[in-house]
Amino acid sequence: MNANGSFKSQQAPCGRVVDGELYEDHDDEVIVTQETIYACGCQSIQHEYHDGSVSKRIVRHDGTVLVDEMLSAE
Ligand SMILES: [Zn+2]
């Protein structure tokens, strides 16, 4: 996965304001993977599939899954 940039002073899912990095990846199974890694350890991962559906998963730095959803293509 390639680092796609970094950011500073963004609010992480846990509420802390931290720095972080963005990653973006493309492959055959999943069209686009976008991952945000916050300095505190929180993660946000989004996958976009061929049929247009999108899955989103947000995991707090202590391992608690805050969001785990699949949005189907309309
Ligand atoms: Zn956090």
PDB file of the backbone (N, CA, C, O) and the ligand in Angstrom, with CONECT records:
HET     ZN  A 101       1
ATOM      1  N   MET A   1       0.834  -1.192   0.000  1.00  0.00           N
ATOM      2  CA  MET A   1       0.000   0.000   0.000  1.00  0.00           C
ATOM      3  C   MET A   1       0.877   1.253   0.000  1.00  0.00           C
ATOM      4  O   MET A   1       1.909   1.304   0.669  1.00  0.00           O
ATOM      5  N   ASN A   2       0.463   2.227  -0.735  1.00  0.00           N
ATOM      6  CA  ASN A   2       1.269   3.435  -0.859  1.00  0.00           C
ATOM      7  C   ASN A   2       0.748   4.551   0.035  1.00  0.00           C
ATOM      8  O   ASN A   2      -0.456   4.798   0.118  1.00  0.00           O
ATOM      9  N   ALA A   3       1.660   5.202   0.684  1.00  0.00           N
ATOM     10  CA  ALA A   3       1.271   6.365   1.471  1.00  0.00           C
ATOM     11  C   ALA A   3       0.789   7.428   0.497  1.00  0.00           C
ATOM     12  O   ALA A   3       1.447   7.718  -0.502  1.00  0.00           O
ATOM     13  N   ASN A   4      -0.334   7.986   0.794  1.00  0.00           N
ATOM     14  CA  ASN A   4      -0.953   8.918  -0.121  1.00  0.00           C
ATOM     15  C   ASN A   4      -0.895  10.336   0.430  1.00  0.00           C
ATOM     16  O   ASN A   4      -1.417  11.278  -0.166  1.00  0.00           O
ATOM     17  N   GLY A   5      -0.257  10.459   1.562  1.00  0.00           N
ATOM     18  CA  GLY A   5      -0.155  11.785   2.150  1.00  0.00           C
ATOM     19  C   GLY A   5      -0.339  11.708   3.645  1.00  0.00           C
ATOM     20  O   GLY A   5      -0.779  10.690   4.179  1.00  0.00           O
ATOM     21  N   SER A   6      -0.005  12.771   4.308  1.00  0.00           N
ATOM     22  CA  SER A   6      -0.203  12.809   5.741  1.00  0.00           C
ATOM     23  C   SER A   6      -0.994  14.061   6.077  1.00  0.00           C
ATOM     24  O   SER A   6      -1.097  14.985   5.270  1.00  0.00           O
ATOM     25  N   PHE A   7      -1.541  14.074   7.265  1.00  0.00           N
ATOM     26  CA  PHE A   7      -2.302  15.255   7.677  1.00  0.00           C
ATOM     27  C   PHE A   7      -1.955  15.574   9.118  1.00  0.00           C
ATOM     28  O   PHE A   7      -1.403  14.747   9.843  1.00  0.00           O
ATOM     29  N   LYS A   8      -2.283  16.762   9.505  1.00  0.00           N
ATOM     30  CA  LYS A   8      -1.995  17.204  10.862  1.00  0.00           C
ATOM     31  C   LYS A   8      -3.262  17.701  11.534  1.00  0.00           C
ATOM     32  O   LYS A   8      -4.147  18.271  10.896  1.00  0.00           O
ATOM     33  N   SER A   9      -3.325  17.471  12.826  1.00  0.00           N
ATOM     34  CA  SER A   9      -4.393  18.038  13.652  1.00  0.00           C
ATOM     35  C   SER A   9      -5.791  17.759  13.103  1.00  0.00           C
ATOM     36  O   SER A   9      -6.590  18.673  12.898  1.00  0.00           O
ATOM     37  N   GLN A  10      -6.067  16.474  12.871  1.00  0.00           N
ATOM     38  CA  GLN A  10      -7.418  16.073  12.495  1.00  0.00           C
ATOM     39  C   GLN A  10      -8.028  15.342  13.679  1.00  0.00           C
ATOM     40  O   GLN A  10      -7.320  14.732  14.479  1.00  0.00           O
ATOM     41  N   GLN A  11      -9.348  15.410  13.781  1.00  0.00           N
ATOM     42  CA  GLN A  11     -10.000  14.716  14.881  1.00  0.00           C
ATOM     43  C   GLN A  11     -10.135  13.234  14.543  1.00  0.00           C
ATOM     44  O   GLN A  11     -10.757  12.858  13.550  1.00  0.00           O
ATOM     45  N   ALA A  12      -9.543  12.415  15.383  1.00  0.00           N
ATOM     46  CA  ALA A  12      -9.637  10.966  15.223  1.00  0.00           C
ATOM     47  C   ALA A  12     -10.998  10.491  15.716  1.00  0.00           C
ATOM     48  O   ALA A  12     -11.700  11.229  16.407  1.00  0.00           O
ATOM     49  N   PRO A  13     -11.379   9.246  15.363  1.00  0.00           N
ATOM     50  CA  PRO A  13     -12.681   8.715  15.810  1.00  0.00           C
ATOM     51  C   PRO A  13     -12.861   8.731  17.330  1.00  0.00           C
ATOM     52  O   PRO A  13     -13.994   8.768  17.809  1.00  0.00           O
ATOM     53  N   CYS A  14     -11.777   8.704  18.089  1.00  0.00           N
ATOM     54  CA  CYS A  14     -11.883   8.696  19.553  1.00  0.00           C
ATOM     55  C   CYS A  14     -12.080  10.099  20.110  1.00  0.00           C
ATOM     56  O   CYS A  14     -12.383  10.261  21.292  1.00  0.00           O
ATOM     57  N   GLY A  15     -11.908  11.126  19.259  1.00  0.00           N
ATOM     58  CA  GLY A  15     -12.113  12.490  19.704  1.00  0.00           C
ATOM     59  C   GLY A  15     -10.828  13.283  19.891  1.00  0.00           C
ATOM     60  O   GLY A  15     -10.850  14.509  19.995  1.00  0.00           O
ATOM     61  N   ARG A  16      -9.714  12.571  19.934  1.00  0.00           N
ATOM     62  CA  ARG A  16      -8.441  13.282  20.054  1.00  0.00           C
ATOM     63  C   ARG A  16      -8.108  13.964  18.741  1.00  0.00           C
ATOM     64  O   ARG A  16      -8.518  13.516  17.671  1.00  0.00           O
ATOM     65  N   VAL A  17      -7.360  15.052  18.835  1.00  0.00           N
ATOM     66  CA  VAL A  17      -6.886  15.734  17.638  1.00  0.00           C
ATOM     67  C   VAL A  17      -5.429  15.339  17.450  1.00  0.00           C
ATOM     68  O   VAL A  17      -4.564  15.688  18.254  1.00  0.00           O
ATOM     69  N   VAL A  18      -5.179  14.613  16.383  1.00  0.00           N
ATOM     70  CA  VAL A  18      -3.859  14.028  16.158  1.00  0.00           C
ATOM     71  C   VAL A  18      -3.447  14.147  14.695  1.00  0.00           C
ATOM     72  O   VAL A  18      -4.243  14.533  13.839  1.00  0.00           O
ATOM     73  N   ASP A  19      -2.192  13.810  14.427  1.00  0.00           N
ATOM     74  CA  ASP A  19      -1.709  13.719  13.059  1.00  0.00           C
ATOM     75  C   ASP A  19      -2.011  12.316  12.534  1.00  0.00           C
ATOM     76  O   ASP A  19      -2.406  11.429  13.291  1.00  0.00           O
ATOM     77  N   GLY A  20      -1.821  12.133  11.243  1.00  0.00           N
ATOM     78  CA  GLY A  20      -2.069  10.805  10.692  1.00  0.00           C
ATOM     79  C   GLY A  20      -1.607  10.693   9.267  1.00  0.00           C
ATOM     80  O   GLY A  20      -1.045  11.628   8.697  1.00  0.00           O
ATOM     81  N   GLU A  21      -1.856   9.512   8.690  1.00  0.00           N
ATOM     82  CA  GLU A  21      -1.456   9.249   7.308  1.00  0.00           C
ATOM     83  C   GLU A  21      -2.590   8.608   6.544  1.00  0.00           C
ATOM     84  O   GLU A  21      -3.417   7.879   7.092  1.00  0.00           O
ATOM     85  N   LEU A  22      -2.600   8.904   5.267  1.00  0.00           N
ATOM     86  CA  LEU A  22      -3.597   8.337   4.364  1.00  0.00           C
ATOM     87  C   LEU A  22      -2.926   7.340   3.436  1.00  0.00           C
ATOM     88  O   LEU A  22      -1.830   7.584   2.930  1.00  0.00           O
ATOM     89  N   TYR A  23      -3.585   6.227   3.222  1.00  0.00           N
ATOM     90  CA  TYR A  23      -3.076   5.243   2.279  1.00  0.00           C
ATOM     91  C   TYR A  23      -4.164   4.935   1.265  1.00  0.00           C
ATOM     92  O   TYR A  23      -5.351   4.909   1.589  1.00  0.00           O
ATOM     93  N   GLU A  24      -3.736   4.704   0.040  1.00  0.00           N
ATOM     94  CA  GLU A  24      -4.699   4.322  -0.974  1.00  0.00           C
ATOM     95  C   GLU A  24      -4.120   3.182  -1.783  1.00  0.00           C
ATOM     96  O   GLU A  24      -2.935   3.181  -2.117  1.00  0.00           O
ATOM     97  N   ASP A  25      -4.963   2.211  -2.098  1.00  0.00           N
ATOM     98  CA  ASP A  25      -4.498   1.036  -2.807  1.00  0.00           C
ATOM     99  C   ASP A  25      -5.540   0.623  -3.841  1.00  0.00           C
ATOM    100  O   ASP A  25      -6.738   0.826  -3.648  1.00  0.00           O
ATOM    101  N   HIS A  26      -5.074   0.047  -4.927  1.00  0.00           N
ATOM    102  CA  HIS A  26      -5.976  -0.414  -5.984  1.00  0.00           C
ATOM    103  C   HIS A  26      -5.590  -1.839  -6.353  1.00  0.00           C
ATOM    104  O   HIS A  26      -4.411  -2.137  -6.544  1.00  0.00           O
ATOM    105  N   ASP A  27      -6.575  -2.714  -6.454  1.00  0.00           N
ATOM    106  CA  ASP A  27      -6.263  -4.052  -6.947  1.00  0.00           C
ATOM    107  C   ASP A  27      -7.468  -4.655  -7.671  1.00  0.00           C
ATOM    108  O   ASP A  27      -8.470  -3.972  -7.882  1.00  0.00           O
ATOM    109  N   ASP A  28      -7.375  -5.922  -8.049  1.00  0.00           N
ATOM    110  CA  ASP A  28      -8.424  -6.537  -8.852  1.00  0.00           C
ATOM    111  C   ASP A  28      -9.695  -6.838  -8.072  1.00  0.00           C
ATOM    112  O   ASP A  28     -10.797  -6.712  -8.605  1.00  0.00           O
ATOM    113  N   GLU A  29      -9.546  -7.234  -6.816  1.00  0.00           N
ATOM    114  CA  GLU A  29     -10.698  -7.628  -6.002  1.00  0.00           C
ATOM    115  C   GLU A  29     -11.489  -6.412  -5.533  1.00  0.00           C
ATOM    116  O   GLU A  29     -12.716  -6.372  -5.615  1.00  0.00           O
ATOM    117  N   VAL A  30     -10.763  -5.443  -5.049  1.00  0.00           N
ATOM    118  CA  VAL A  30     -11.369  -4.237  -4.512  1.00  0.00           C
ATOM    119  C   VAL A  30     -10.838  -3.065  -5.338  1.00  0.00           C
ATOM    120  O   VAL A  30      -9.626  -2.887  -5.456  1.00  0.00           O
ATOM    121  N   ILE A  31     -11.722  -2.287  -5.894  1.00  0.00           N
ATOM    122  CA  ILE A  31     -11.267  -1.207  -6.773  1.00  0.00           C
ATOM    123  C   ILE A  31     -10.394  -0.209  -6.022  1.00  0.00           C
ATOM    124  O   ILE A  31      -9.286   0.121  -6.445  1.00  0.00           O
ATOM    125  N   VAL A  32     -10.921   0.256  -4.906  1.00  0.00           N
ATOM    126  CA  VAL A  32     -10.187   1.269  -4.146  1.00  0.00           C
ATOM    127  C   VAL A  32     -10.219   0.920  -2.661  1.00  0.00           C
ATOM    128  O   VAL A  32     -11.274   0.620  -2.103  1.00  0.00           O
ATOM    129  N   THR A  33      -9.084   0.963  -2.052  1.00  0.00           N
ATOM    130  CA  THR A  33      -8.995   0.847  -0.601  1.00  0.00           C
ATOM    131  C   THR A  33      -8.433   2.154  -0.086  1.00  0.00           C
ATOM    132  O   THR A  33      -7.369   2.593  -0.522  1.00  0.00           O
ATOM    133  N   GLN A  34      -9.134   2.770   0.830  1.00  0.00           N
ATOM    134  CA  GLN A  34      -8.631   3.993   1.443  1.00  0.00           C
ATOM    135  C   GLN A  34      -8.512   3.761   2.932  1.00  0.00           C
ATOM    136  O   GLN A  34      -9.472   3.374   3.598  1.00  0.00           O
ATOM    137  N   GLU A  35      -7.347   3.998   3.429  1.00  0.00           N
ATOM    138  CA  GLU A  35      -7.091   3.752   4.832  1.00  0.00           C
ATOM    139  C   GLU A  35      -6.544   5.017   5.477  1.00  0.00           C
ATOM    140  O   GLU A  35      -5.659   5.677   4.933  1.00  0.00           O
ATOM    141  N   THR A  36      -7.079   5.338   6.630  1.00  0.00           N
ATOM    142  CA  THR A  36      -6.577   6.480   7.388  1.00  0.00           C
ATOM    143  C   THR A  36      -6.055   5.948   8.715  1.00  0.00           C
ATOM    144  O   THR A  36      -6.784   5.313   9.477  1.00  0.00           O
ATOM    145  N   ILE A  37      -4.797   6.215   8.976  1.00  0.00           N
ATOM    146  CA  ILE A  37      -4.188   5.767  10.229  1.00  0.00           C
ATOM    147  C   ILE A  37      -3.863   7.001  11.065  1.00  0.00           C
ATOM    148  O   ILE A  37      -3.063   7.843  10.657  1.00  0.00           O
ATOM    149  N   TYR A  38      -4.479   7.101  12.217  1.00  0.00           N
ATOM    150  CA  TYR A  38      -4.242   8.236  13.102  1.00  0.00           C
ATOM    151  C   TYR A  38      -3.079   7.933  14.048  1.00  0.00           C
ATOM    152  O   TYR A  38      -2.809   6.772  14.356  1.00  0.00           O
ATOM    153  N   ALA A  39      -2.411   8.957  14.492  1.00  0.00           N
ATOM    154  CA  ALA A  39      -1.230   8.794  15.344  1.00  0.00           C
ATOM    155  C   ALA A  39      -1.561   8.093  16.657  1.00  0.00           C
ATOM    156  O   ALA A  39      -0.697   7.435  17.236  1.00  0.00           O
ATOM    157  N   CYS A  40      -2.791   8.221  17.133  1.00  0.00           N
ATOM    158  CA  CYS A  40      -3.175   7.587  18.399  1.00  0.00           C
ATOM    159  C   CYS A  40      -3.462   6.102  18.219  1.00  0.00           C
ATOM    160  O   CYS A  40      -3.563   5.365  19.200  1.00  0.00           O
ATOM    161  N   GLY A  41      -3.595   5.650  16.941  1.00  0.00           N
ATOM    162  CA  GLY A  41      -3.840   4.233  16.684  1.00  0.00           C
ATOM    163  C   GLY A  41      -5.215   3.952  16.097  1.00  0.00           C
ATOM    164  O   GLY A  41      -5.484   2.827  15.676  1.00  0.00           O
ATOM    165  N   CYS A  42      -6.077   4.941  16.061  1.00  0.00           N
ATOM    166  CA  CYS A  42      -7.381   4.761  15.423  1.00  0.00           C
ATOM    167  C   CYS A  42      -7.191   4.538  13.928  1.00  0.00           C
ATOM    168  O   CYS A  42      -6.240   5.042  13.329  1.00  0.00           O
ATOM    169  N   GLN A  43      -8.111   3.772  13.330  1.00  0.00           N
ATOM    170  CA  GLN A  43      -8.025   3.494  11.906  1.00  0.00           C
ATOM    171  C   GLN A  43      -9.395   3.623  11.266  1.00  0.00           C
ATOM    172  O   GLN A  43     -10.419   3.303  11.869  1.00  0.00           O
ATOM    173  N   SER A  44      -9.387   4.094  10.046  1.00  0.00           N
ATOM    174  CA  SER A  44     -10.603   4.134   9.248  1.00  0.00           C
ATOM    175  C   SER A  44     -10.278   3.496   7.911  1.00  0.00           C
ATOM    176  O   SER A  44      -9.350   3.926   7.227  1.00  0.00           O
ATOM    177  N   ILE A  45     -11.037   2.470   7.530  1.00  0.00           N
ATOM    178  CA  ILE A  45     -10.748   1.738   6.305  1.00  0.00           C
ATOM    179  C   ILE A  45     -11.997   1.686   5.443  1.00  0.00           C
ATOM    180  O   ILE A  45     -13.070   1.294   5.903  1.00  0.00           O
ATOM    181  N   GLN A  46     -11.847   2.082   4.204  1.00  0.00           N
ATOM    182  CA  GLN A  46     -12.983   2.058   3.286  1.00  0.00           C
ATOM    183  C   GLN A  46     -12.612   1.295   2.032  1.00  0.00           C
ATOM    184  O   GLN A  46     -11.551   1.518   1.448  1.00  0.00           O
ATOM    185  N   HIS A  47     -13.500   0.384   1.615  1.00  0.00           N
ATOM    186  CA  HIS A  47     -13.282  -0.378   0.388  1.00  0.00           C
ATOM    187  C   HIS A  47     -14.402  -0.059  -0.589  1.00  0.00           C
ATOM    188  O   HIS A  47     -15.566   0.069  -0.210  1.00  0.00           O
ATOM    189  N   GLU A  48     -14.028   0.065  -1.837  1.00  0.00           N
ATOM    190  CA  GLU A  48     -15.033   0.264  -2.871  1.00  0.00           C
ATOM    191  C   GLU A  48     -14.943  -0.904  -3.836  1.00  0.00           C
ATOM    192  O   GLU A  48     -13.874  -1.195  -4.373  1.00  0.00           O
ATOM    193  N   TYR A  49     -16.076  -1.579  -4.058  1.00  0.00           N
ATOM    194  CA  TYR A  49     -16.080  -2.784  -4.883  1.00  0.00           C
ATOM    195  C   TYR A  49     -16.568  -2.509  -6.292  1.00  0.00           C
ATOM    196  O   TYR A  49     -17.100  -1.443  -6.601  1.00  0.00           O
ATOM    197  N   HIS A  50     -16.364  -3.524  -7.142  1.00  0.00           N
ATOM    198  CA  HIS A  50     -16.721  -3.399  -8.559  1.00  0.00           C
ATOM    199  C   HIS A  50     -18.196  -3.081  -8.792  1.00  0.00           C
ATOM    200  O   HIS A  50     -18.536  -2.358  -9.728  1.00  0.00           O
ATOM    201  N   ASP A  51     -19.075  -3.621  -7.940  1.00  0.00           N
ATOM    202  CA  ASP A  51     -20.508  -3.397  -8.142  1.00  0.00           C
ATOM    203  C   ASP A  51     -20.978  -2.056  -7.593  1.00  0.00           C
ATOM    204  O   ASP A  51     -22.166  -1.738  -7.636  1.00  0.00           O
ATOM    205  N   GLY A  52     -20.033  -1.275  -7.078  1.00  0.00           N
ATOM    206  CA  GLY A  52     -20.390   0.056  -6.601  1.00  0.00           C
ATOM    207  C   GLY A  52     -20.674   0.102  -5.113  1.00  0.00           C
ATOM    208  O   GLY A  52     -20.877   1.178  -4.551  1.00  0.00           O
ATOM    209  N   SER A  53     -20.690  -1.057  -4.467  1.00  0.00           N
ATOM    210  CA  SER A  53     -20.920  -1.052  -3.025  1.00  0.00           C
ATOM    211  C   SER A  53     -19.655  -0.615  -2.296  1.00  0.00           C
ATOM    212  O   SER A  53     -18.540  -0.756  -2.799  1.00  0.00           O
ATOM    213  N   VAL A  54     -19.861  -0.092  -1.118  1.00  0.00           N
ATOM    214  CA  VAL A  54     -18.761   0.459  -0.335  1.00  0.00           C
ATOM    215  C   VAL A  54     -18.849  -0.092   1.080  1.00  0.00           C
ATOM    216  O   VAL A  54     -19.924  -0.094   1.680  1.00  0.00           O
ATOM    217  N   SER A  55     -17.746  -0.552   1.609  1.00  0.00           N
ATOM    218  CA  SER A  55     -17.745  -0.961   3.008  1.00  0.00           C
ATOM    219  C   SER A  55     -16.865  -0.010   3.799  1.00  0.00           C
ATOM    220  O   SER A  55     -15.839   0.467   3.314  1.00  0.00           O
ATOM    221  N   LYS A  56     -17.282   0.250   5.013  1.00  0.00           N
ATOM    222  CA  LYS A  56     -16.579   1.217   5.839  1.00  0.00           C
ATOM    223  C   LYS A  56     -16.398   0.624   7.227  1.00  0.00           C
ATOM    224  O   LYS A  56     -17.326   0.050   7.797  1.00  0.00           O
ATOM    225  N   ARG A  57     -15.217   0.767   7.750  1.00  0.00           N
ATOM    226  CA  ARG A  57     -14.918   0.207   9.058  1.00  0.00           C
ATOM    227  C   ARG A  57     -14.051   1.204   9.816  1.00  0.00           C
ATOM    228  O   ARG A  57     -13.001   1.621   9.328  1.00  0.00           O
ATOM    229  N   ILE A  58     -14.488   1.576  10.988  1.00  0.00           N
ATOM    230  CA  ILE A  58     -13.715   2.491  11.819  1.00  0.00           C
ATOM    231  C   ILE A  58     -13.405   1.787  13.130  1.00  0.00           C
ATOM    232  O   ILE A  58     -14.308   1.344  13.840  1.00  0.00           O
ATOM    233  N   VAL A  59     -12.131   1.690  13.440  1.00  0.00           N
ATOM    234  CA  VAL A  59     -11.687   0.997  14.650  1.00  0.00           C
ATOM    235  C   VAL A  59     -10.932   1.977  15.533  1.00  0.00           C
ATOM    236  O   VAL A  59      -9.969   2.608  15.100  1.00  0.00           O
ATOM    237  N   ARG A  60     -11.379   2.097  16.768  1.00  0.00           N
ATOM    238  CA  ARG A  60     -10.720   2.981  17.708  1.00  0.00           C
ATOM    239  C   ARG A  60      -9.387   2.379  18.155  1.00  0.00           C
ATOM    240  O   ARG A  60      -9.166   1.175  18.025  1.00  0.00           O
ATOM    241  N   HIS A  61      -8.500   3.231  18.682  1.00  0.00           N
ATOM    242  CA  HIS A  61      -7.144   2.785  19.018  1.00  0.00           C
ATOM    243  C   HIS A  61      -7.100   1.693  20.079  1.00  0.00           C
ATOM    244  O   HIS A  61      -6.090   1.002  20.208  1.00  0.00           O
ATOM    245  N   ASP A  62      -8.170   1.528  20.835  1.00  0.00           N
ATOM    246  CA  ASP A  62      -8.189   0.446  21.825  1.00  0.00           C
ATOM    247  C   ASP A  62      -8.794  -0.840  21.254  1.00  0.00           C
ATOM    248  O   ASP A  62      -8.963  -1.829  21.968  1.00  0.00           O
ATOM    249  N   GLY A  63      -9.118  -0.811  19.956  1.00  0.00           N
ATOM    250  CA  GLY A  63      -9.608  -2.019  19.293  1.00  0.00           C
ATOM    251  C   GLY A  63     -11.119  -2.089  19.168  1.00  0.00           C
ATOM    252  O   GLY A  63     -11.641  -3.016  18.549  1.00  0.00           O
ATOM    253  N   THR A  64     -11.829  -1.133  19.741  1.00  0.00           N
ATOM    254  CA  THR A  64     -13.284  -1.120  19.645  1.00  0.00           C
ATOM    255  C   THR A  64     -13.725  -0.737  18.234  1.00  0.00           C
ATOM    256  O   THR A  64     -13.282   0.272  17.687  1.00  0.00           O
ATOM    257  N   VAL A  65     -14.602  -1.552  17.653  1.00  0.00           N
ATOM    258  CA  VAL A  65     -15.118  -1.244  16.322  1.00  0.00           C
ATOM    259  C   VAL A  65     -16.276  -0.263  16.470  1.00  0.00           C
ATOM    260  O   VAL A  65     -17.306  -0.590  17.059  1.00  0.00           O
ATOM    261  N   LEU A  66     -16.102   0.920  15.939  1.00  0.00           N
ATOM    262  CA  LEU A  66     -17.122   1.963  16.067  1.00  0.00           C
ATOM    263  C   LEU A  66     -18.112   1.920  14.920  1.00  0.00           C
ATOM    264  O   LEU A  66     -19.306   2.150  15.113  1.00  0.00           O
ATOM    265  N   VAL A  67     -17.619   1.625  13.732  1.00  0.00           N
ATOM    266  CA  VAL A  67     -18.464   1.550  12.546  1.00  0.00           C
ATOM    267  C   VAL A  67     -18.035   0.343  11.725  1.00  0.00           C
ATOM    268  O   VAL A  67     -16.844   0.145  11.488  1.00  0.00           O
ATOM    269  N   ASP A  68     -18.990  -0.458  11.293  1.00  0.00           N
ATOM    270  CA  ASP A  68     -18.697  -1.575  10.414  1.00  0.00           C
ATOM    271  C   ASP A  68     -19.927  -1.745   9.533  1.00  0.00           C
ATOM    272  O   ASP A  68     -20.877  -2.438   9.899  1.00  0.00           O
ATOM    273  N   GLU A  69     -19.899  -1.114   8.385  1.00  0.00           N
ATOM    274  CA  GLU A  69     -21.095  -1.098   7.564  1.00  0.00           C
ATOM    275  C   GLU A  69     -20.794  -1.334   6.111  1.00  0.00           C
ATOM    276  O   GLU A  69     -19.687  -1.081   5.635  1.00  0.00           O
ATOM    277  N   MET A  70     -21.798  -1.823   5.408  1.00  0.00           N
ATOM    278  CA  MET A  70     -21.697  -2.081   3.979  1.00  0.00           C
ATOM    279  C   MET A  70     -22.817  -1.323   3.306  1.00  0.00           C
ATOM    280  O   MET A  70     -23.997  -1.531   3.588  1.00  0.00           O
ATOM    281  N   LEU A  71     -22.421  -0.440   2.411  1.00  0.00           N
ATOM    282  CA  LEU A  71     -23.416   0.342   1.692  1.00  0.00           C
ATOM    283  C   LEU A  71     -23.541  -0.233   0.292  1.00  0.00           C
ATOM    284  O   LEU A  71     -22.592  -0.184  -0.490  1.00  0.00           O
ATOM    285  N   SER A  72     -24.704  -0.776  -0.026  1.00  0.00           N
ATOM    286  CA  SER A  72     -24.913  -1.390  -1.325  1.00  0.00           C
ATOM    287  C   SER A  72     -25.114  -0.321  -2.397  1.00  0.00           C
ATOM    288  O   SER A  72     -25.575   0.787  -2.123  1.00  0.00           O
ATOM    289  N   ALA A  73     -24.760  -0.683  -3.603  1.00  0.00           N
ATOM    290  CA  ALA A  73     -24.987   0.222  -4.712  1.00  0.00           C
ATOM    291  C   ALA A  73     -26.486   0.345  -4.931  1.00  0.00           C
ATOM    292  O   ALA A  73     -27.215  -0.641  -4.822  1.00  0.00           O
ATOM    293  N   GLU A  74     -26.941   1.531  -5.234  1.00  0.00           N
ATOM    294  CA  GLU A  74     -28.378   1.748  -5.471  1.00  0.00           C
ATOM    295  C   GLU A  74     -28.753   1.232  -6.840  1.00  0.00           C
ATOM    296  O   GLU A  74     -29.916   1.318  -7.235  1.00  0.00           O
TER     297      GLU A  74
HETATM  298 ZN    ZN A 101      -7.686   7.307  18.893  1.00  0.00          ZN2+
END
